[in-house]
Amino acid sequence: MTVFWKYHGLGNDFILFEDLDSQVPTDPEFVRSLCDRRFGIGGDGILYVRADRDADAYMKIMNSDGSEAEMCGNGIRCVAKHLYDYAIARQEEMRINTLGGMKGIRVKAHEGEVTEATVDMGAPRLDCKDIPMKCDGRFIDGTIDVGGTKVQGTAVSMGNPHFITFQPLIDAQVRELGPQIEAHPMFPRKTNVEFVRPRDGVLNVSVFERGAGWTHACGTGACATAVAAGLKGVAPLGEDVKVRLPGGDLTINVKKDLSTVHMTGPAVRVFQGEIDW
C-alpha cells in the first residue's frame, strides 16, 4: 500500500505522493485512472514530491489527462505546505525545483501548519520562442483566428504557456473558445487560456487549463493575467493586484521592471489515504 494525500489551492485539487525514490508510476494511464472523479481518487493532477540535491524538493506535476506540466502555481503551494507540515523542510523559506525552474517560497504557518504561501514565480517570458508560440518577437494584444472568430490577447510564459484575453465575450463564447484556443496551431505545446473581466480593481478570470480543462483556479494563470494586465494598463505594476478565480482570490505582484512575479494564496490538505497501485 502507498500513502497519498489530497490537497487543493482554491479548489484546484491534486493527489500528492511523497516519491523521494521516484518509484510511483507516472505513465498516462495511471495518472488518468487516479484523477478520474468517478472511478479514481479524483483531481486536476498528481504532484510527485521528489528529492533534489539543489533544493528542498523537486515537484513533478502530471495533468489529469496524463500529460506533464512544467509548473503549477497552486500545486507548488500545496507541496510547500506538505514539506513544512510533515517536517521534510521545516523552515519558513524553502526552494522547490520544477521543470519550469527553481522557485523560492515563503510560508506562513498557524499552530504548526501552513495556511498560506508566497511564491517567487520568477520573471515572465514574453518572447514567442520562450512561450513557445509560432511568431516572432512578442505577442502583446495580438489577434489569432479561432474557427473564424478573431480573438485578441497576450501570450505569456510563467514556466508554462498562457494566452490571456480581455476581449468582451459572452459565457457561451468563452465555453466554446477555451478548448479551441488551448489546441490552436500557433501553440506547439498547447496553451492555458485565461478569459479576463476587470471589475472594480479586481481581475475576474475563467481558466481553461492545458491538460485539465476548466478548473477552479490556476496560479500561473493568475500571474500571467496580472502581467498581461500590467502591460495593457488595466492593472498597476509594482503593486498587489487581486485576481479572482472561481475558487477564490490570489494576490499577485508584478515588479515594475518585470524582473519577477510574486503570488500569494492558500493551500489546504483535504485528507490522507492509501492506495494499492
N, C-alpha and C positions, 0 to 999 in steps of 0.2 A: 504493500500500500504506500502511496505517495501523498504527502501533505500538500494542500494548496490553500490559498487564501483568496477571498473575493474582496476587491476594492472598487471604489469609484471616486471620480473627481467631477462633481456637478452632474452626476448621472451617467457620465462616460465611464462604463464599467469594464473591469478586467479580472481575469483569472491570473493569479500570481504564483509562480513556483520559485522556491529557493533552489536554484540549479547551479550550485557552485562548482560542480564537477561536470557540467554540460552533458547530463545523461537523459534529461527529459526530451521526448520527441519534439521535433519542430516541423515535421512534414505536413503539407497542406491538409491531408485527410484527417490527421489527428487534431489539428487546430480547428478545422471546421466542425468536427464532431463535438469537441468540448464547448465551442462557442454557441452551438445550436441551443436556442432558448426553449425548445420543447423536448429535445432528446438528449441534451447535454447539460452542462453547468450553466451555460449562458454568459455571453459577454461580447463586448465590442472588439476584444482582442485578448491575447495572452502576453503577460510580462514575465520574462525569464531573468532572474537576478543571478548574475554570474560573477565569478572572481575576475579581477583586473589588477595587474601589478602596478598600474599608474594611477589608479583611482580607488575609491571606497567600494565601488561595484561597477559592473557593466550591465546595462539594460538592453536586452534584446526584445523587440516588440513585433509580434505577429498579428496581423489584422484578422478579423473573423472570417474572411474569405480565403485565408491560407497564405496571403502574400505578406512579405516583410516590409515594415515601415522603417524609415531612417530615424525617426524621432517622434515622440509623443509627449506633449506638454502636460496633459492631465496624468498620463501614466507615470512620468518621472516624479511627480509629486507623491504619487502612491508608493513608488519604490523608495523614495526618501523617508516616508513615514515608516515603512516596513523596516528599513535599515536602522532607524533610531529606536522604534518601539521594541524591536527584538534584539537590541544591543549588538547588532552587526557593525554599526558605525554610530556609537552613542555620543555624537557631538552635534552642535547646532549648525556647523558649517561642514559641508561634505562635497565631494566631487563624484559625479556619475558619468561614466563614459557611454557613448551611444554610437550607432552607425552614423549619426549626424554630427558627431563631435563631442568633446568633453563639455560638461555643464556643471557650473557651480551652483550649489543650493544652500540656502539658509532656512532652517526650520524653526517654527515657533511651537513650543510644547506646553501642555497644561496637565498637571498631575502625572507627569511621566510619559505622556503620549502626544504625538504631533497632531496639531489641529490645522495647521496652515504652513505653506512653504512658499518661499520666493525663489524663483529660478532665474539665473542669468542665462538667457537663451542665446547670447552671442549676437553678432551683427547680422542683420537681414541681408540676403543676397538678392541683387536686383538685375544682374546681367543674365540675359536669356540662357546662355550656356551653362550657368550655375543652377538654374531652376530645376530641371532643364526645360527649355522651350525652343521650338524651331523658329527663331527670329534672331535678329542682330541687335546689339545694344540692350536697352531696357524697354520693357513693355509696360508703360505707365499710361493709364487712360487710353489704351488701345482698344481696337474693336476686333472681335472674332465673329465668324458666321457659324451659327449653331442651327442646323436644319432650316436655314432660311431666315432665322432671327438674328439680328445684329445685337451683340451683347458687348457693352463697353466695360472694361475692367483693367486691373493692375495685377501683374504677376510678381509674386514674392516667394523666396525660399527662406524658411526658418529651419533649415536642415532637411525639410521636405517641401514639395511644391504646393503653391496655393494660387488660386485665381480669385480675386476679390472684386465684386461688382457693387456699385452704389446705384445702379440703374433702377428706376421705379418699375417694379414688376408686381403683378397680382399673384396671389398664392398659387393659383393653378399653373402659372408660368414658371414659378420657382420650382415646383414639384417636377415639372416636365424637364426643365433645363439642367437641374442638378446632375443627374446621371449622364446626360449628353455632354456637358462640359467636362466632367471627370474623364471621359474617354475621348475627348477631342484630339484629332491627329496632331495638333500643334504641341501636345504634351506627350513626348515619347514614353514617359514613365507614369502617365496619367497625372491627375492633379486633384487636390482637395478644392472644394468650391465654397466660397462664403458670399452669401447674399445679405447686404447690409442696409439697414434702415435707421439713419441717425434721427434721434428724437430727444429733445431737452438735454443735450450734452451727453447722451448715452448712445453707444453704438449697439443697436439691436441686430443680432446675427443669427441666421439659419445656416447650418453647415451640412454639406454633403461630403462625407469623408471618403477619401480614396480607400477602397478595400473594405469599408464598413457600412457605407450608406448614410442615411440620415441619423445623426447622433445628437444626444442632449448637450454635448459640449465638445470643444476642440481647443486645447491650449495653444498649440502652434498656430491654429487658425485665428484665435483671438489676437495673438501677437502680430501675425501678418495683416490682419484687419487694421490694427492700430497704426502700423507702418504705412499702409496704403492711405488711411485717413489723414495721417500727417502730411504725406506727400501731396495729397489733394487739397489740403487746407480745411478739411472737415473737422479735424481734432488737433489739439496742440501737440507739438513735440516737446520733450523735456518735462512733461507734467503727467501725473496719474490720469489715466483715462479708463472709464468704466465700460467694459464690454459685456453686454447682457446676452447670454445664450439661453436656450430652452431650459437648461438645468440649473441656471443661476449666473452669478456675476464673477468676472475675473477683473483684477486691476492690472493694467498694462502701462508701463512707462518706457517710451522710446526716446533714447538720448537724441538731443538736437542734431548731433553730428552723425547719427545712425550707427554709432560705434557698438551699441549693444541694446538689447531689449530685456526688461525685467518683467516677469509675470508672477503675480501673487494670487493664490487661491487655496481652497481647502483640499483635504484628502481624507477619505473615510474608509475604515475597514468594516466590511459588512459581516463576514463570517469566515470560519476556518473549517475545512473538511478534509476528507481523504478520498483518494480515487485509486482504483486498481486498473492502471492503463496497460 
